[in-house]
Amino acid sequence: MKKILFACDMDNTLIHSARLCKENDVNVEIYDGREISFMSPKAIELLAKLLESDKVDFLPVTTRSIAQFSRIQLPSSVKTALVCNGTILLKSGVPDEKWQETAISETKKYLPEMEQLCRKYEESGLFRTVKIVDGMFLFVARESRDGIEELAEKLATETTLDLEVSGRKMYWFPPIANKGISLKRYCEFFGYERVIAAGDSSIDYPMLEFADAALVPDNETAKKIKAADVQICDKENFDEFILEYVLQQL
């Protein structure tokens, strides 16, 4: 019997930063001795219930690197995850070689461009952080998000890569580093009766548009995607909303 696949973004979807932390929220990530990511007690309870079900598979789909994803301590074991915007499939924390071979083959033609841009932006002084993430895409971060949209418009003219902005961060993605393409590829590998996806940013839009049901945090996000079935969070806790929705489908 084919299952439901629940493809879920992590940051600001299933987990949230210390800035948004509420009383009694549970820490799920520590970095450099600081508690940086959290979940609500109810979300933890709902996720544990979902992971116990034999009717749904939970698949984190995140732009995080392998190391960044491994820092997240979810309350229950997660067997598979798509990281680096879907270019790397982790099985019990280990990259799947066959999956990664395809991604490397597709990405290598863009690597010289990524390396050239990386050197250029390291020397520019525009960014606090500049790096190529796990060999799959270029990432930069600024101290502030002020003026980042205008800067991104200018930098987009310098590249053949897909440039995405999220807060004070920018990403240069090869075509295969796309959550929609990766989710489609995953479903072709394993086959599912229905796909539900949850996400909050433009990087998630391709994944949300591929899914049978797209779960989003607000009307503004809903207006920006082309999906047949869009479920909009009508309350503050997006993490609890998405988990409750999926459980109701079982």
N, C-alpha and C positions, 0 to 999 in steps of 0.2 A: 504494500500500500504506500503510495507516494505521500510525502508529508508537506506541511507548510514550511517555507523557509522564511525566517525573520532576519532580514539584513539590517543591521543597526550601526549607525555612526556612533562614535564614543563621546568626544568632547562636546559639551553643551547639549547633548542629546541624552545619553544614558548616564554620564557622569558630569559633574560641574566643578568649577574652580573654587578656591577658597574665598574669592570675592563674593560668590553667590551662596556661600555656606550658611545654613540655618542651624539653630540650636538642635542638638541631637543627631545631626547628620554624621555619617560614618566615613572616616578617612579610608580611601582605597588606593592612594598613591603617595609615596614619599620620594622626594628628590633633593639631594644635598641636605638631608636632615630636616627638610620642610614638608609639612603636609600640604599637598597641592591639589588633590582631587578628592571628591566626595560623592556619596549617594545618600539618599534619604533612607531611613529604616524600612519604610513601606516599599520602596523600590527594590531594596535588597530582598525582602520577603517575596515580592512578586517575581523577581528574576529567579530565585531559587525554585519557586513553583513551576515556572516556565521550563527551566532546565530539567525538571523531573519528568516532564511530559514526553511521551513517545510519539506525539502527533505533530511536533514542531522541532525544527533545528534552528538554533540561534547562531548567527554568523556576524560577529563584529566586522565592520568594514570601515577602515580608518586610514587617514593620511599619516598617522604615526609611524615612526621607524620600528624595526624589530625591537630595539632596546627600549624605546619609549613605551611600546605596548606591553612589554614584559614587566614593566614596573607596576602596572595596574593589577591590583589584587582583588578580583571579583569574589563574591561570597561562595560561589560554586565553580567547579571546574568547567572551563570552556575548551572544547577539543579542537576547534578550527577557527581561524580568523584570517581575513584578508587585510594586510597592512601595506604601507607605502602606496596608498591609493589603489590597492588591489593588485599590484605587481608581484607581491610575495604572498603565497598561501602558507600559513603556519598550521602544522598538525602537531598538537601537543607541544607547541613551542618551537618546533623544528621546521625550517623551510622545506616545502615539497620541491624536489629537484626538477621534476618534469614541468611543473607550473612555472618555476623560475627560469628554466631554460628558454621558454617561449618569450618571457618578459625581457630577458637579457638580449635575446636575438633581435627583438623589436626596438629595444632602447639603445643598443650600441651605435646605431647610425646617428643618434642625437648626442652621444656623449662628448664628442669634440666641441660641439656648440655649448653644451652645459659647462664644460671645463673652461672655455674661453670667457663665458659670461661670469663664471665664478671668480676667475682672476680679476676681471674688470671691476666687479662690484666689491671685491675685497680691497681693491686699491682706491675705490671712489670715496670711502668714508661716509657713505649714505646709510650704511646698515650696521647694526650691532652684531649680527650673526649672518654669515654667508657660508653655505655648505651644500655639497651634493649628498643626498640622503640615500644610503645603502645602494649607491650606484644607479638609482632609478629616477631622481628628479632633483632640480635645484631649489633650494629654500633660502629665503632671507627674512630677517626680522629687524624692525626698527624700534627705537625707544618709545615712539608714540605713533598713533594711527593718523595724526594730523597730516593732511595733504597726500595721503597714500594713494587715494584713487587717481588724483591728477598725475602723480609720479608713475603709477602703473600704466596709465594711458600712454605716456611717453615711452616707457621701457618696452611696451608691447610692440612698438614699431621696430625694435632691435632684434626680434627673435622669430623663429618659425615654431617655437614651442607654444603650448597653451598656457597663458598667464592668468592665474587666479589670485584674488585678494581675499584675505580673511583677517579682519581686525587690523593689527599692525604687522601682519605677515604676508609674504608673497611667495607663490609657488610657480615654477616653470615645469610643466608636465609634458613628456612625450605623449603621443596619442594613446598608447596602451595604458598609461597611468591615468585611468579614468574609471570611476566607480561603477558607471553604467556598463561599460564594456566588460569590466571584471565580473560584475554580478551576472551578466548574460553568459559569460564564459563558464562561470561556476555552475549555473543551472544546466548548461549543456553537458557538463561533466557528470552531474549527479541526478538531474531530473527532479522537478517538484510540481506538485499539484497547484500550488498557489504561492506567490511571493509577496511578502509585506516588507516595506522598507521605511525606515525612520531616519530623518536628518534635518539639519537646520540651516545649512549654508549653501552657497552656489556650487561648491565642490560636490555636494550631495545631489544636486539636481538631476544629473544623468541616471543615477541609481533610483531616485524617486520616480522618475518618468518611466523607467523600465518595469517597475513593480506593478502588481495588480492593485495594490492599495498603498498609497503614500501617506505617511503620518508626519505632519509638520507642526511647528510650534505656534504659528500665527497666520492671519489672513494675508499679510504682506508676502510671506514665503509662498503661500498657496497660489497667489496671483502670478508668480514668476515661473511656475512649472506647468508643463502640459501633461497631465495625468488624468485618467478616466475616473478614478476614485481617490479623492483627497480627503483625509480626515484631519480636521484642525483642532488642536488642543484648545479647549475652552476653559482651561484653568491654569494656574501658575506652574504646576509641577509637570513638566513635559515628560520626564522619565517615568513617572507613575502612569501618566496617560497612555503612553505607547505600550507599556507592559500589560496594563489592564485591557487595552484593545485587543492585543494578540491573544491573551488568555480567553477572551470572550469568543474568539473564533474557533476554539478547540471543541 
